């Protein structure tokens, strides 16, 4: 074998080895791109203004689109990590769940949560973007979750006002959940400048169709509220009832068949909502809703 042939084989081996190493590195990292869009009509939606009573919008249309980049990978010692970036158009969005007209997006890129997971649990960082585990208000900067035996634990914390050394804005919340003998228990709490709030919830499935729920909720500075409820689902029809010792109650009805769903809910104030959704195929969904305040929306959303 002459030198030129040997050199050629060495080059081919080097190229193949480099490609193998690169492929192995690529296998431990992944970037997923997804998109969404929506458009439709609305009328009389809550404008979320800080006034009493609330103000409502006139008639209008909404349209928006966004692209999300989800990135994940793993270190050599088995710690996985992830991050996300999103781009939203500067157009109008609506909150169909609360019949609210959201603020117009800024049309800029946004950084989502950055997390690391391993045998130690999951540590997540997202300045002002993590939900308080008790109130669902998006206020926390970081969270940690792990499992101890059969108990799932999560703690969230707000470090404080950005760029200051004061305790302004600092708060902590936690959640602990477990299932024992068919009964699921969830304890949540929050410590803020207003004081300590806590809630203990329980659910038990009597059979395949009926579930009983109960909880006691103590908001900081207020009387505790106890709630009991029951829900059942049979042949696509669902019924859920809840009643509390503060004279509040609500009843929710639902029906699903194929890609079609109807819901209706009413409470002690005679406030009601009715919604309908239908899967159109190809990632498209039609949704419409109306409530007792003459708020309504109708439109189509797309997932890419």
DRENKEKOL-212367 format. One record per atom (N, C-alpha, C): z, y, x. Coordinates in steps of 0.001 Angstrom, whole numbers, padded with zeros to 6 digits, always signed. Layout:
BEGIN
ZYX
...
***
This chain:
BEGIN
+000000-001189+000856
+000000+000000+000000
+000000+001235+000889
-001008+002115+000688
-001081+003311+001521
-000128+004371+001014
+000034+005431+001815
+000989+006481+001484
+000614+007227+000208
-000684+007466-000022
-001095+008215-001211
-000772+007436-002478
-000987+006088-002436
-000657+005270-003609
+000847+005245-003848
+001635+005113-002746
+003091+005103-002870
+003601+006423-003426
+003031+007513-002934
+003453+008834-003429
+003135+009018-004901
+001966+008521-005323
+001577+008632-006727
+002537+007860-007615
+002930+006628-007183
+003864+005839-007971
+005238+006497-008016
+005643+007093-006892
+006934+007792-006869
+006928+008981-007819
+005810+009710-007854
+005702+010844-008767
+005775+010386-010220
+005077+009276-010540
+005104+008762-011905
+006526+008326-012281
+007245+007681-011347
+008615+007256-011603
+009519+008457-011818
+009311+009504-011004
+010117+010709-011140
+009874+011383-012483
+008604+011448-012904
+008270+012065-014197
+008883+011268-015336
+008782+009926-015275
+009323+009078-016332
+010843+009205-016409
+011501+009256-015226
+012961+009389-015200
+013385+010737-015761
+012673+011793-015403
+012978+013133-015914
+012823+013182-017427
+011746+012564-017925
+011519+012541-019372
+012622+011777-020083
+013095+010653-019474
+014160+009869-020081
+015458+010660-020152
+015791+011358-019067
+017000+012173-019043
+016903+013293-020069
+015746+013941-020167
+015561+015019-021134
+015691+014505-022552
+015110+013320-022805
+015194+012750-024147
+016632+012400-024494
+017379+011869-023520
+018782+011536-023770
+019573+012787-024093
+019258+013883-023390
+019949+015141-023667
+019599+015666-025042
+018341+015522-025442
+017911+015979-026756
+018554+015159-027864
+018850+013893-027607
+019423+013042-028643
+020829+013485-029018
+021524+014201-028132
+022892+014619-028401
+022960+016026-028970
+021811+016649-029203
+021780+017995-029779
+020729+018037-030875
+021007+018849-031887
+020102+018876-033032
+020115+020261-033657
+018945+020728-034066
+018806+021994-034785
+018062+021720-036081
+018694+022055-037195
+018097+021834-038513
+017813+023180-039171
+016603+023339-039674
+016203+024578-040340
+016019+024299-041832
+016678+025095-042662
+016526+024968-044109
+016352+026355-044708
+015783+026404-045879
+015537+027691-046528
+015869+027642-048000
+016045+028810-048592
+016322+028906-050020
+015730+030198-050556
+015475+030220-051843
+014947+031418-052491
+015301+031368-053966
+015288+032519-054604
+015584+032584-056021
+014974+033815-056646
+014657+033735-057922
+014086+034879-058633
+014288+034683-060124
+014448+035814-060840
+014615+035722-062273
+015012+037034-062900
+015531+036957-064125
+015928+038128-064898
+017436+038099-065136
+018020+039281-065358
+019436+039350-065719
+019657+040544-066635
+020801+040518-067333
+021168+041628-068210
+022677+041622-068402
+023306+042778-068278
+024717+042933-068573
+025651+042168-067671
+025296+041955-066397
+026172+041245-065486
+027285+042164-064979
+028434+041565-064659
+029555+042303-064091
+029134+042847-062724
+029320+044150-062527
+028905+044763-061258
+029983+044686-060192
+031126+044025-060488
+032211+043836-059535
+032794+045154-059061
+032645+046208-059843
+033212+047504-059476
+034731+047451-059609
+035424+048164-058736
+036891+048172-058744
+037408+049148-059795
+037037+048909-061043
+037467+049771-062139
+038013+048915-063266
+038792+049527-064150
+039330+048844-065323
+039025+049682-066551
+038314+049211-067551
+037734+047869-067594
+036516+047746-066689
+036011+046507-066447
+034848+046326-065567
+033597+046968-066143
+032674+047296-065274
+031398+047869-065698
+030314+046802-065631
+029252+047006-066407
+028207+046001-066498
+026846+046625-066219
+025966+045808-065687
+024631+046269-065317
+023742+046397-066537
+022596+047045-066341
+021557+047045-067361
+020657+045839-067146
+019416+045940-067624
+018461+044857-067431
+017802+044997-066072
+017441+043871-065474
+016781+043924-064181
+016266+042564-063756
+015677+042517-062584
+015230+041266-061993
+015920+041091-060644
+016019+039868-060210
+016554+039587-058880
+015571+038692-058131
+015526+038848-056826
+014708+037995-055973
+015300+038033-054570
+015364+036898-053946
+015950+036824-052614
+015463+035569-051918
+015600+035542-050614
+015228+034376-049820
+016056+034380-048541
+016229+033225-047975
+016999+033120-046744
+016612+031892-045953
+016897+031946-044657
+016656+030828-043754
+017941+030545-043001
+018329+029280-042926
+019548+028867-042238
+019205+027950-041071
+019836+028209-039928
+019700+027369-038754
+021050+026702-038497
+021106+025377-038586
+022325+024620-038315
+022153+023883-037001
+023043+024143-036055
+022942+023567-034713
+024143+022682-034438
+023903+021511-033855
+024993+020597-033542
+024697+019865-032248
+025753+019387-031622
+025612+018662-030370
+026902+017960-030024
+026951+017388-028824
+028136+016655-028384
+028280+016766-026885
+029528+016847-026426
+029808+016883-024995
+029836+015457-024452
+029890+015323-023131
+029898+014002-022514
+031153+013206-022864
+032258+013899-023166
+033493+013184-023494
+033688+013001-025001
+032621+013203-025790
+032662+012849-027199
+033092+013924-028161
+033248+015163-027707
+033599+016257-028607
+032310+016808-029224
+032237+016803-030544
+031070+017344-031226
+031296+018819-031548
+030222+019579-031576
+030316+021003-031856
+029147+021417-032724
+029344+022494-033488
+028290+022962-034380
+028398+024464-034569
+027293+025070-034936
+027244+026501-035226
+026077+026736-036163
+026073+027896-036828
+024991+028205-037753
+024650+029681-037701
+023396+029972-037989
+022899+031344-038074
+022039+031437-039321
+022169+032543-040077
+021354+032684-041281
+020693+034051-041330
+019544+034084-041961
+018792+035315-042171
+018548+035480-043668
+019001+036584-044253
+018822+036839-045677
+017976+038084-045893
+017162+038065-046930
+016373+039238-047264
+017261+040305-047901
+016821+041541-047834
+017606+042666-048374
+017289+042879-049850
+017404+041820-050634
+017129+041901-052061
+018355+041486-052873
+018260+041596-054190
+019392+041389-055076
+019685+039908-055286
+020990+039573-055282
+021439+038234-055610
+022396+038301-056796
+022499+037194-057538
+023457+037128-058637
+024376+035932-058426
+025590+036036-058958
+026562+034951-058937
+026543+034304-060313
+025836+033180-060436
+025675+032557-061747
+026987+031963-062252
+027884+031570-061348
+029137+030990-061767
+030056+031980-062458
+030021+033247-062000
+030903+034275-062552
+030161+035357-063323
+028848+035182-063539
+028039+036173-064245
+028209+037550-063588
+028076+037588-062267
+028252+038827-061510
+026972+039206-060785
+026765+040513-060672
+025650+041047-059909
+026158+041354-058506
+025725+040564-057526
+026215+040736-056163
+025553+041930-055496
+026175+042363-054423
+025604+043468-053652
+024304+043030-052994
+023459+044001-052698
+022189+043714-052035
+022454+043267-050608
+021808+042173-050180
+021960+041708-048804
+021446+042752-047826
+022029+042736-046638
+021638+043716-045627
+020330+043410-044924
+019781+042228-045144
+018527+041883-044492
+018672+041616-043012
+019893+041265-042573
+020144+041041-041155
+020607+039607-040930
+020650+039222-039651
+021121+037889-039303
+022632+037832-039359
+023154+036678-039750
+024592+036482-039803
+024983+035221-039059
+026115+035280-038351
+026612+034122-037626
+027620+033392-038489
+027431+032097-038690
+028360+031301-039464
+029477+030758-038601
+030125+029711-039087
+031266+029145-038385
+030826+028394-037131
+031689+028426-036124
+031536+027631-034915
+032703+026649-034887
+032410+025352-034820
+033477+024354-034899
+033342+023309-033806
+034489+022693-033480
+034567+021609-032506
+035400+020493-033099
+034908+019246-032987
+035601+018109-033579
+035748+016991-032564
+036864+016280-032661
+037128+015145-031791
+038301+014364-032317
+038898+013540-031452
+040060+012767-031857
+041228+013669-032236
+041215+014890-031735
+042286+015846-032025
+042167+016460-033421
+041004+016337-034063
+040763+016968-035350
+039579+017906-035267
+039547+018918-036136
+038450+019884-036160
+039009+021294-036084
+038508+022059-035136
+038910+023449-034944
+037713+024333-035264
+037902+025305-036175
+036806+026139-036654
+037125+027610-036453
+036127+028374-035974
+036253+029818-035791
+035172+030526-036601
+035569+031530-037368
+034618+032332-038135
+035341+033604-038571
+035165+034688-037853
+035927+035913-038096
+035741+036406-039526
+036832+036378-040312
+036798+036852-041684
+035925+036040-042608
+035573+034798-042218
+034638+034025-043029
+035151+032694-043528
+036469+032421-043375
+037043+031146-043793
+037956+031373-044992
+037843+030516-045988
+038616+030685-047225
+040100+030432-047009
+040926+031269-047658
+042344+030983-047778
+042479+029714-048613
+043216+028721-048146
+043273+027415-048789
+044000+027445-050126
+044761+028500-050385
+045462+028635-051657
+044680+029479-052655
+044207+030636-052211
+043591+031583-053137
+042073+031550-053153
+041446+030882-052174
+039982+030843-052027
+039396+032177-051589
+040224+033203-051370
+039714+034471-050856
+039251+034266-049419
+038097+034818-049072
+037536+034616-047736
+038153+035627-046778
+039238+035209-046104
+039985+036134-045255
+040333+035575-043888
+040314+034264-043716
+040788+033673-042466
+039752+033775-041348
+040269+033726-040115
+039428+033775-038917
+039284+032406-038261
+040240+031522-038475
+040196+030206-037847
+040936+029196-038706
+040616+027906-038504
+041294+026836-039225
+041329+025586-038368
+042298+024722-038669
+042432+023452-037964
+042703+022373-038994
+041988+021256-038912
+042186+020162-039849
+042285+018846-039088
+043109+017935-039623
+043292+016625-039017
+043800+015666-040082
+043934+014414-039723
+044467+013395-040622
+045625+012686-039942
+046749+012601-040636
+047927+011905-040141
+048236+010780-041120
+047940+009551-040726
+048087+008435-041644
+047153+008608-042824
+047708+008654-044035
+046900+008823-045247
+046867+010271-045723
+047428+011178-044941
+047531+012581-045338
+046497+013413-044592
+045708+014174-045342
+044747+015113-044757
+045382+016494-044709
+045396+017107-043524
+046060+018391-043316
+045062+019436-042842
+045172+020647-043375
+044366+021773-042927
+045235+023023-042897
+045103+023812-041841
+045824+025075-041715
+044809+026165-041394
+044872+027281-042116
+044011+028428-041847
+044848+029626-041448
+044267+030513-040631
+045035+031671-040154
+044118+032875-039978
+044647+034025-040360
+043977+035300-040096
+044706+035954-038932
+044003+036186-037857
+044631+036696-036645
+045159+038102-036854
+044442+038930-037602
+044869+040301-037860
+043690+041244-037856
+043986+042528-038021
+042928+043530-038040
+042199+043546-036698
+040887+043559-036728
+040092+043522-035508
+040357+044744-034639
+040594+044485-033354
+040751+045578-032399
+042111+046246-032415
+043110+045633-033073
+044447+046213-033105
+045461+045192-032617
+046700+045669-032340
+047762+044760-031935
+048868+044725-032984
+048527+045060-034229
+049503+045051-035318
+049394+043758-036100
+050317+043563-037053
+050292+042382-037917
+049462+042613-039176
+048770+043764-039245
+047988+044078-040424
+046934+043002-040664
+046935+042464-041857
+045927+041481-042225
+046251+040062-041830
+047355+039824-041122
+047690+038470-040717
+048195+037667-041915
+047697+036444-042044
+048149+035553-043100
+047825+034120-042715
+048561+033186-043294
+048394+031765-043000
+048381+030984-044308
+047548+029975-044399
+047540+029097-045556
+047435+027653-045086
+047796+026714-045968
+047751+025304-045594
+047393+024454-046805
+046958+023241-046512
+046650+022266-047557
+046988+020881-047035
+047654+020076-047875
+047970+018690-047541
+047648+017827-048760
+046879+016768-048568
+046490+015920-049693
+046582+014456-049309
+046924+013630-050288
+047015+012188-050078
+046840+011476-051411
+046492+010201-051352
+046379+009367-052547
+047273+008154-052385
+048166+007958-053346
+049103+006844-053313
+049100+006147-054666
+048829+004841-054653
+048856+004018-055872
+047990+004606-056983
+046814+005119-056603
+045889+005655-057585
+046164+007086-058004
+047232+007690-057487
+047565+009078-057821
+047243+009970-056627
+046478+011052-056875
+046095+011993-055829
+046985+013226-055903
+047565+013599-054765
+048444+014753-054692
+047857+015773-053711
+047900+017056-054078
+047439+018128-053192
+048442+019274-053228
+048953+019621-052055
+049883+020739-051918
+049192+021838-051129
+049117+023046-051689
+048538+024185-050993
+049531+025333-050999
+049434+026183-050003
+050326+027324-049926
+049734+028420-049075
+050298+029624-049197
+049811+030774-048455
+050953+031730-048167
+050982+032256-046958
+051972+033255-046559
+051240+034538-046208
+051451+035585-047004
+050813+036879-046787
+051877+037968-046814
+051442+039214-046691
+052390+040331-046756
+053044+040424-048128
+052417+039838-049153
+052973+039858-050510
+054056+038801-050697
+054153+037833-049774
+055137+036773-049887
+054492+035404-049804
+055243+034398-050246
+054796+033012-050177
+054336+032527-051547
+053165+031910-051592
+052636+031300-052810
+052401+029815-052528
+052589+028979-053561
+052405+027542-053365
+051992+026876-054670
+051256+025768-054552
+050806+025017-055716
+050829+023534-055389
+051303+022727-056339
+051287+021274-056200
+050498+020705-057374
+049424+019993-057066
+048552+019427-058096
+048522+017916-057991
+048397+017256-059145
+048343+015806-059203
+047247+015373-060168
+046562+014289-059845
+045585+013717-060769
+045698+012203-060741
+045457+011587-061895
+045562+010136-062008
+044467+009628-062932
+043677+008696-062445
+042599+008114-063246
+043162+006963-064059
+043260+007163-065381
+043764+006109-066250
+042804+004921-066284
+041510+005227-066277
+040477+004193-066245
+039212+004818-065687
+038082+004182-065897
+036822+004678-065346
+036344+005961-066014
+036879+006319-067167
+036366+007472-067906
+037387+008575-068142
+038687+008296-068045
+039716+009283-068386
+040594+009593-067173
+040782+010892-066900
+041638+011350-065806
+042649+012358-066333
+043915+012201-065925
+044986+013114-066298
+045332+013994-065096
+045536+015291-065333
+045884+016209-064251
+047117+017017-064625
+047834+017484-063603
+048987+018358-063810
+049212+019152-062536
+049704+020363-062660
+050044+021143-061478
+051076+022207-061811
+051785+022630-060781
+052710+023749-060887
+052331+024760-059830
+052233+026016-060226
+051699+027069-059367
+052678+028249-059333
+053098+028613-058137
+054029+029720-057956
+053379+030798-057106
+052891+031877-057749
+052311+033007-057037
+053441+033908-056554
+053315+034441-055362
+054355+035285-054780
+054752+036408-055735
+056047+036501-056035
+056557+037570-056878
+056368+037366-058360
+055870+036191-058786
+055628+035943-060205
+056277+034630-060640
+056366+034448-061955
+056911+033221-062497
+055951+032057-062244
+056508+030872-062044
+055670+029701-061844
+054990+029306-063156
+053825+028709-063035
+053037+028287-064198
+052764+026792-064077
+053062+026059-065137
+052792+024624-065174
+051615+024349-066115
+050697+023519-065640
+049475+023220-066402
+049278+021717-066482
+048875+021231-067638
+048498+019831-067799
+047091+019781-068380
+046370+018718-068067
+045006+018613-068561
+044524+017179-068603
+043394+016986-069221
+042774+015672-069310
+041262+015855-069350
+040549+014910-068766
+039086+014968-068789
+038528+013569-068982
+037373+013496-069616
+036721+012215-069842
+035210+012394-069789
+034521+011365-069348
+033058+011376-069299
+032553+010038-069817
+031618+010085-070760
+031076+008863-071339
+029650+009108-071810
+028727+008302-071312
+027316+008388-071699
+026745+009793-071524
+027098+010438-070427
+026562+011755-070125
+027295+012906-070756
+028271+012620-071646
+029041+013671-072315
+030404+013797-071630
+030780+015023-071250
+032063+015259-070594
+032890+016247-071412
+034210+016006-071437
+035146+016884-072129
+036343+017108-071208
+036727+018373-071025
+037874+018707-070190
+038744+019710-070937
+040062+019435-070989
+041013+020296-071699
+042190+020594-070786
+042610+021861-070733
+043787+022267-069967
+044626+023231-070784
+045951+023113-070627
+046869+024014-071309
+048038+024304-070387
+048509+025577-070382
+049591+025991-069500
+050738+026585-070312
+051920+026678-069660
+053097+027187-070359
+053118+028701-070483
+052075+029367-069997
+051966+030816-070190
+050995+031146-071323
+050811+030192-072229
+049981+030359-073438
+048493+030494-073141
+048061+029991-072021
+046627+029981-071722
+046097+028558-071853
+044836+028442-072219
+044198+027151-072333
+042695+027313-072207
+041998+026234-071925
+040537+026261-071940
+040000+024878-072234
+038823+024862-072839
+038119+023630-073186
+036708+023730-072638
+036263+022704-071909
+034920+022681-071341
+034183+021428-071809
+032961+021632-072266
+032110+020540-072718
+030856+020504-071856
+030335+019312-071636
+029122+019188-070842
+028277+018007-071274
+026993+018104-070980
+026085+017003-071273
+025013+016964-070191
+024788+015798-069608
+023761+015624-068583
+022864+014452-068947
+021588+014599-068681
+020619+013528-068908
+019458+013743-067958
+019283+012797-067039
+018240+012982-066048
+018548+014191-065186
+017610+015094-065066
+017836+016307-064291
+018218+017502-065131
+018647+017259-066390
+018979+018335-067310
+020478+018347-067569
+021080+019549-067646
+022522+019654-067898
+022829+020870-068761
+023761+020689-069700
+024255+021771-070552
+025767+021858-070407
+026318+023084-070376
+027769+023259-070346
+028176+024351-071340
+029389+024202-071857
+029961+025214-072745
+031459+025236-072521
+032010+026445-072320
+033436+026578-072109
+034007+027721-072914
+035249+027555-073401
+035919+028580-074186
+037397+028580-073806
+038065+029766-073892
+039479+029840-073560
+040256+030546-074657
+041548+030816-074385
+042444+031370-075405
+042066+032772-075842
+041251+033481-075070
+040828+034836-075435
+039560+034819-076277
+039077+033613-076619
+037788+033430-077303
+036614+033810-076404
+036888+033949-075097
+035796+034154-074158
+035073+032843-073908
+033757+032866-073949
+033002+031642-073794
+031795+031849-072883
+031326+030766-072299
+030113+030769-071486
+029295+029539-071832
+027982+029669-071766
+027075+028548-071987
+025989+028591-070921
+025722+027464-070283
+024714+027420-069229
+023816+026204-069418
+022625+026292-068849
+021680+025176-068864
+020967+025138-067526
+020799+023960-066964
+020053+023789-065719
+019091+022626-065879
+017978+022699-065173
+016983+021634-065226
+016311+021517-063878
+016303+020309-063321
+015614+020058-062058
+014117+019983-062309
+013361+020804-061591
+011909+020865-061780
+011152+020015-060777
+011885+019449-059808
+011238+018647-058782
+010821+019498-057596
+010682+018854-056459
+010237+019558-055264
+011242+020574-054750
+012519+020426-055099
+013541+021361-054651
+013719+022577-055533
+013028+022613-056667
+013133+023755-057580
+014054+023420-058757
+014858+024405-059176
+015782+024231-060290
+015750+025462-061180
+015635+025251-062483
+015733+026339-063454
+017167+026438-063933
+017685+027679-064068
+019044+027881-064550
+019089+029092-065468
+019877+028993-066538
+020042+030101-067470
+021474+030072-067985
+021994+031250-068343
+023345+031324-068860
+023562+032548-069716
+024543+032456-070615
+024906+033580-071477
+026395+033461-071766
+027081+034602-071995
+028500+034543-072329
+028838+035509-073455
+030133+035568-073805
+030572+036364-074943
+030451+037864-074698
+030248+038301-073456
+030120+039726-073138
+028664+040176-073123
+027779+039352-073687
+026339+039624-073734
+025719+039693-072343
+026348+039049-071388
+025757+038901-070062
+024832+037693-070076
+023703+037796-069377
+022780+036665-069333
+021969+036700-068055
+021457+035546-067698
+020525+035428-066572
+019604+034244-066838
+018453+034246-066227
+017504+033147-066310
+016590+033237-065116
+016436+032149-064398
+015577+032188-063233
+015439+030831-062593
+014749+030823-061461
+014461+029602-060726
+014945+029751-059297
+015553+028712-058773
+015958+028675-057369
+015193+027588-056649
+014975+027772-055349
+014189+026838-054545
+014973+026472-053289
+014873+025211-052915
+015461+024739-051663
+014340+024146-050817
+014265+024579-049558
+013189+024141-048685
+013736+023271-047555
***
